[in-house]
Amino acid sequence: MHNQRRYPYVTIPPGASPLPDPSPLQAYPYKFENHAPSGDLLNPWDQTPTARHPNGRPGELRSLSRTQSAYEPVPPTISFPEPELHRSASQRATLHPYSPRHRPSKSDDGHDTLPSSRDHVASTSFSPVTPDSAYSVHHLPEFDWEAPVDELTQELSNVSLFSEEGLRRFQARQLAEKDEEWHRLVPPEAQEALGKKEVERQSVLFELFKSERDYVEDLKLVTEVFVEPLRFANPPVIAPDKLRPFVQEVFWNLGQITVHHERMLAALFERQLDQHPLVQSVTDIVLETCFQFQSEYESYIKHYPLAEERHRTELSRNKSYQAFMQKCSQDPRVRKRDMITFLSRPVTRLPRLHLILEHIYKITEPGHPDLEDLPLLLNILSDFLKSTQPGIAAAENRVKYWNVCESLTMPKGEIIDLDWYNESRSLVYSGPVARKSKSEMDWHPWTDLFVALLDNYLLLTKEERRSGGILKRYVSSRPIPIEYLKLGSFEGQPESRKERSEEGGILDNLRAQYKPIYPFTIYHSADKLTRRYTLYAPTESAREKWRNALVEAKGIDDVRRDANKWFAPQLVDDGSFRSPGGFTPRGFGSKASGRVVNAVLFTAAGGKRLMAVGCASGIYVGSRGDINFRKILSYGNPSSIIVLQDANKFIVHHESYLLAYSLDILARVAMYQAPASSLDASMEKIAGEDGTVLFCSAGRTKQRTIIVYALKSFFQITVHALEACNLSELRRTPSRGSQGTISSFKPFGEPLYVPKDAYSVTPLAKTIAISTEKGIVIADPTNTTRQTVSVVPDFSGATSNMDMADLKTRCEDAKPLGLIRTESGEILVVYDTLGCYITKYGVPSRKSGFIRWEARATSFAHRGSHVLLFSSEFIEIRRLSTGRLDQVIEGSDIRLLLHTNMKSHSTDDTLLVAMRGTKDDKDGVSDKIIELVRTGEFSSMQTPMASTPVEGIWDEWDM
């Protein structure tokens, strides 16, 4: 029997059993209900309806599984028929005993008697909703049913009506701010009936509803007030090509987070409408949503520092964006909050939610299910927040790194590639230090510096604050790569620095104070004297932090370098070649081979790999990896050893002569298959009888294998080029020294006259490059009409270009070593101390910028996209296109042994390097020979060398 009246009431048919208690799991009625029998139910959470009625009566009631979703539909209809309890449609849904929206709590416990007057309840502005029978219905004692039931029904009707209207207005944010509290929606009598602790618990639960509502509104506000107007602004606030990346970078995945919280808020509001004023629990709703939004929150929280910095950067640079933000702040819904506040809402929401849930847990009565469920939820939130901290710290470090990099001002003209845009780069440590002037006449000996330790460089800068709050940091000394950074003393006694009085005035010097500062020393390993820095930390703890940071940075860099080698050193020999040492007995040193100066690899007949090594005592040949090398030729300290595998020639430049031997006979003699006299019979004098051979080189020019050498006569130096003949091309031709002999070489063009200060030559694709003291001469021996193209770099415009004039001065003080063509169409001119880029016309490019090597190079090699620079203690491996330092190999007495530009055979790409070995005993000090093997590409960011030059790009020089 259903009544269509607006207010619920109870109809009790004649002879019906007593009216069930309409509250969930209530052993006792509220204060405004009937008196409860004493001792009826000691613990309402233990004595469930099933326990009281094991046979399933008065209704087939079952408890809700704790894992049941808050979003599952409500099962239909209740099962007990005795009295008909009529409610509005919104309330009937909550009466079913299987409802998942109700969890029993201590607040279901009954209290004292019903108020004496019905008017007292009806007179309150807002009244409590009678809790639903979500889990159980109990029979009240028979002597309590007859008199007050009609009165109770009417009172509950009024209370329910006013409370539900108030809740809906609260959820729609239509209440005044002072009324958005739980106690404003519940009459005092209900609060007294619940008890102080349960009132506090319900108030905290209400705060959770309120904060979640406000949070969702703020997330929606970001889209409505900021994102959408920014996208459709006309005229555009941000350039159209940059708008989409900007929105993605600043607002990240805020929309995905909003969807999760809208669903959770809907479930929370439904639970609140069903159970107000006695909400049992919201743990199931929050727990289920927590599992769903973790990945989105993790991504957002870790990205937040980057989003904030991107917004701040745009705000400082874009006046249109500033005006747009000002306009957005005028929206009344924003309430004078800036963008940073809205962007940080997801970052602060979960910690605040954790605090609210923790408060609820602390005030929950014993026996409540939340005592079991809430710790699980709290642990999940706590562990999640802890897991995001490293990501936040990394993002904040990234922001600091960007701020440092953007504030740097490098020395003018110098090209320094710090690899800023590499995602793996980071700021290890930074802070203020002082440096003392070395001049005793300096009245202000102290200089304040800001030192930034990146994971790949140490930067010493001077700060300058410009108008508008812009901070600039001028690099006062060349950045020190971590590979070259060495630590000195950190134990020095503190010194005193004179500080000015903060009061100011004429008597500043008299009132000055002395402050202790703590020294520590760092230096550049390739320049230990001139690049040695003694810095002063403000406190002893700061000095210790610097030490720890430097040690950590170097340790990480060592591991990174070891795992990311562009060229891997592979040991070829260590011990076969010795020089006299401190432990060598007197007279025994004559048996030592001496210092290694040259080495080449070649393949003998039958495919056996052999190596020829030039030492102070002669030339030795043996199998690679074999310790038994045989001395074949007695030419000590040969200037050059060249192998022409296709022409079967072994070429030696010794003193003033250039000689050629048969490669096959050399190999047979080394393997004891032929007498040594047969090798002498195969000797051919290439040059040296008409003058002194100064230097020589081999390479591929115009698809021909050539030998280029410089011959010094009485008053001039001429450069000759000879083409090596294959065995099938050998013919009888007159030679320079004797008529009628068989020559293995034929002239390649005409002799070139070069300046007397020439010291090296490099064969190029179509021409040759001759290094002189004044520059590099580009010449073509086959073109008699235009032998000398130019001297590069071309500094003819230096008189009108200050940057070019500065570069010219630096190049004049350096020694040219050679040229390398880059994949971008430029040429890198390699000097012993620096490098610079020029165009195909020889004019300096990149605003006449230059790259300074960390150590003075004695030779260089080009492999792939890298240039390798060899000095006595280091091998610098730099990116050819930018000059970026990619790898450093340390050693002692380093020498480049083998380097050719022919690339016609697999052995032509081999790089053999000698350095001091690890053995020092009675046999002498060993020389270690290693091969530098190129490793595979680690990422697609590496640009391979162009296999085919751009058409016409080298027409000017025929390169």
C-alpha positions, 0 to 999 in steps of 0.5 A, a space after each residue: 500500500 503506497 500513499 502518494 502524499 509528499 511526506 512519508 508516513 507509516 501505516 500499521 495494519 491491525 494485528 501487525 507485528 511491531 514497526 521495524 526501526 528505520 535506522 541502519 544497524 541501530 540497536 538504540 533509537 536517537 535521543 528524540 526516539 524511544 528509550 532502548 532496553 538496557 543491554 539489548 546490544 553491547 556492540 552494534 558492529 559485532 551483533 549484526 542483524 544476521 547474528 540476531 536473526 540467524 534464520 534470516 528474519 525479519 528479512 533476508 538481510 545480508 551485509 555488503 561486501 567491502 570490495 563492492 564498487 560504489 558505482 554498481 547499481 542498487 539491487 531492487 526491492 526489500 523483502 519484509 512485508 509487515 509494515 509499509 514504510 513510504 518515502 519519496 522516490 529519492 529516499 526509497 532507493 536507500 532503504 534496500 538492505 543490500 544498498 552498497 552506499 551504506 557502511 555501518 558505523 558507531 554512529 548507528 548506536 542509539 541514544 536517549 529519549 525522544 524530545 517532549 514536543 514535536 514543535 521543537 523539532 519542526 521549529 529548527 531551520 535544518 533537521 537531520 535525515 533519519 538514517 536509512 535501513 541499509 543493512 538491518 531492521 530491528 524490532 522495537 520493544 512492544 511497550 514503546 510502539 503505540 503512543 509515539 509512532 504517529 508523532 515520530 513519522 511526522 517529525 522524520 518527514 519534516 526533518 528529511 525534507 529540509 535536510 535534502 533540500 539543504 544538501 542539494 543546495 550545498 552540492 549546487 553551491 547555492 548556500 552561503 559560505 557560512 552555511 556550508 558546514 555539517 552542523 548548519 544542516 543538522 539540528 542541535 538535537 541530532 548533534 547531541 544524540 550523536 555525541 561529540 566524537 561522531 559529530 566531529 567525524 561527520 564534520 570532517 566527512 562533510 569537509 571531504 565532500 566540500 573540498 572535493 566539490 571545490 577541487 572539481 570546480 577549480 579543475 573545470 575553471 582552468 579549462 573554461 577560464 584559461 585554456 579555451 579562451 587562450 586557444 580561441 583568442 583573436 588576435 592570438 596571444 601565443 603564435 599559432 605554431 607554438 600554441 599547441 605545444 605551450 598548452 600541452 606543456 603547461 596544462 599537461 594531462 589536467 583533463 584526464 585528472 578532471 574526469 576521474 574526480 568528476 566521477 568520484 564527486 558524483 559518487 560522493 554526492 550520491 552517498 551524501 544524499 542517501 545517508 546524511 546526516 549519518 554518512 557511514 563511510 566513503 572509503 570504498 569510493 575514494 579507494 576505487 578512484 585512487 587505483 584509477 587515477 595514480 598513473 595520471 597523477 604521477 605524470 602530472 606531479 612529476 611534470 608540474 615544475 616544468 609546467 610552472 617554469 614554462 608559464 613563468 617564462 612566457 609571462 616574463 617574455 610575452 606582454 600579450 600573455 601578461 594581458 591575457 592573464 590579467 583579464 582572466 584574473 578579473 573573472 569572479 570565479 577565479 577569486 584573485 588566484 593566479 595561474 600557479 595556484 590552479 596548476 598546483 591544485 593537483 599537486 596539493 590535493 592528494 596530500 590534503 586528501 590524505 590529511 582528511 582521511 587520516 583525521 577521520 581514522 583517528 576519530 573513528 570509534 572501535 569496531 567501525 569497518 573504517 578502522 580496517 579499510 582506511 589504513 589500506 587507503 592511507 598506505 596507498 596514498 602515502 606510498 604513492 606520494 613518496 614515489 612521486 618525490 624523486 620525480 618532483 625533485 628531478 623536475 625541480 632540478 631540471 627547472 633550476 638547470 634551465 634557469 642557470 643555462 638561460 642566464 649564462 652569457 658565454 665569452 664572445 666568439 667562442 663556440 661552447 656546446 654544453 649539450 643544453 638540450 639533452 634530457 639527461 643533463 642536470 644541475 648537480 650543485 650550485 652556490 656562491 663562492 669567493 675568489 681572491 685576486 692574485 695582485 697584492 696592489 688590488 684594493 678590493 681583492 675579493 670577487 664574488 662568484 656563482 659556481 654551477 656544477 652541471 653533470 658535464 661542466 663546471 661553470 664559474 660566473 659573475 652575476 649581474 642583476 639587470 632592470 626588470 629583475 633579469 639575472 645574467 651570469 657571465 662566464 668569467 673563466 672557460 667552462 671545465 669539462 668534468 672529464 678534466 676536472 681535478 680536486 685539490 686540497 679541501 683541508 686549508 685553514 679558514 681565512 678572514 674576509 673583510 666585510 663592510 658594515 651594514 649601517 653604511 656611512 663615512 666610518 665604514 672601514 672602521 666598523 668593518 667586520 671580518 668573516 671566516 671563509 674556507 678555501 678549496 682548490 680545483 684545477 684543469 688536468 690539462 693545464 694544471 698551473 694556469 687553470 688552477 682555482 682556489 675558491 672560498 666557501 662561506 662556511 665549512 659545511 658549504 665547503 664539505 657540500 662542494 667536495 661531496 658534490 664534486 666527488 659524486 659528479 665525477 663518479 657518475 661521469 666516470 660510470 657514464 663515460 665507461 658505459 657510453 664510449 664512442 670509441 672503445 680502446 682495445 689492447 693490441 700489445 703491452 710488453 713487446 716493445 720496451 724502453 730503458 727504465 729505472 729498473 733496467 740493469 746497466 747495459 741491458 737497455 741496448 736490447 730494448 726496442 725503444 719508443 714506438 713511433 709508427 705502426 701499420 696493419 696489413 694482410 699477408 698472402 694467405 690472409 694472415 694479419 700482420 703488424 709493422 711497428 717502427 721503433 727507435 731501434 728499427 722496424 719490427 714485424 709480427 702477428 697481431 697479438 703475438 709477443 714475438 716480433 722480428 726486426 726486419 729493417 734497421 731504420 730507427 725512428 722512421 718518420 712515416 710508415 705507409 702500406 699500400 695493400 693494393 699496390 703491394 708496397 711498404 713505404 718508409 720515410 727515414 731521414 731524407 729518403 722515401 723508400 718502397 719495399 715489396 709487401 709480400 716479401 716483407 711478410 715472407 721475411 717476417 714469417 721466416 719464409 724468405 731471406 732478408 736479402 730478398 727484401 733488400 733486392 725489392 727496395 725502390 728509392 722513390 725520392 731523396 736523391 735530389 733533395 731532402 724529403 721533409 714529410 709525406 702522406 698517402 690518400 685517395 684523390 680523384 679516385 687514385 691512390 697517391 703518395 704526396 711528399 715535400 722535397 727541399 732543395 737549395 732555395 725552395 720546397 716543392 710538393 710532388 704527387 705520385 700515383 701508385 701503379 697496380 701490378 697489372 699497370 707496371 711498365 718500363 718507364 724512366 725514373 728520376 734516379 736511374 734510366 731503364 728501371 721498373 717504377 711502381 709509381 708514376 707522376 700525378 700532375 706537376 710539382 707544386 711550389 709552396 712556402 718554405 714553412 710548409 710542414 704537412 700535407 693532406 690529400 683531399 677528394 680532388 685536391 691536396 691541402 698543404 699546411 704552412 705557418 700562415 695557413 693551409 694552401 689548397 692546390 691541385 697538382 693536375 691543374 697547371 693553370 690554377 695550381 694554388 686556389 687560396 690560403 684558408 681561412 680567408 681573412 680578407 674581410 678582417 679589416 671591417 669585421 671585428 669578430 673575424 679580426 679576433 679569429 685571425 689573431 688567434 689563428 696566427 698564433 696557432 699551428 694549422 694541422 689540416 682540414 675536415 669536411 663536415 656533413 653540413 657542407 662546411 669545412 673544419 680547419 683544425 689547428 693545434 689549439 682551436 678549430 674554426 668553420 669556413 665556407 666552400 669559399 674559405 671564408 669563416 662561417 658561424 660569425 667567425 666563431 671558434 672552438 678551443 681544445 682543452 689540450 694542445 693537439 699534436 695530430 688529429 684523425 677523422 672518423 665518422 661524425 667525430 674528430 679525434 685530437 691527440 695530445 701527450 696525455 689526452 685524446 679528445 673526441 669531439 662532435 664534428 658538426 658542433 665541437 661538442 666534447 663527447 669522450 676523453 681518453 686519458 693516458 701518458 705519452 700518447 702518440 697517433 701511430 696509424 692514420 690514413 685517408 684512403 678508405 680503400 681497404 678495411 685496414 685503412 680505417 684502423 686507428 692505432 695509438 701508442 701510450 706508456 704501458 703498465 709494465 716497468 721492470 728489469 726488461 724496461 718500461 713498456 709501450 702499450 699499443 691500442 686500437 680505437 674501435 668505433 662503437 655502434 650508434 646509441 640513438 637516432 640523434 647521431 647524424 651519419 656522414 653524408 656518403 655522397 657530397 652535395 652536388 656542386 658544393 666543392 666546385 670552387 675547390 674541387 673537394 
